[in-house]
Amino acid sequence: MFTHIRTSKENKEIVSNLTRKLNLGTENIVARIALTYSLSQDRKLDLTAIENSSGKEYSKAVLFGNYVEYYVGLVAVHYSLYITDKDLPKYIKMHIDDGLQLLSEEVTSNSNLDGFDFLVEKIEKGIY
């Protein structure tokens, strides 16, 4: 199992900007939302397209809090992997990076969007 996840260099600034804009809590909360948002797109990401790891570093405990098993389980089920698979942390990293990009695009295209409205809209559409 992994101990740390590090975003891409580009996403280090994006997670900070999203944290300020959405006002939903700390950066790790936004990273959790990014992970699940990416997974909700029901796409399988290709490991050969993994980005650099020069960005924000999160310990497993900080990133997922008391819910590590749930988040890791979501990714494992999505890829039909065992939770001990050596590639699982790479998929988690890729979905966080992907989700941050998706969130950034959505927030940028709608400057009046705040975090609460964003979450309510996604819940109403059935995207958790």
Secondary structure, DSSP 8 states (H G I E B T S, - for coil): --SEEE--HHHHHHHHHHHHHH-SSSHHHHHHHHHHHHHHT-----GGG-----S-EEEHHHHHGGGHHHHHHHHHHHHT--TT-TTHHHHHHHHHHHHHHHHHHHHHH-TT--HHHHHHHHHHHT--
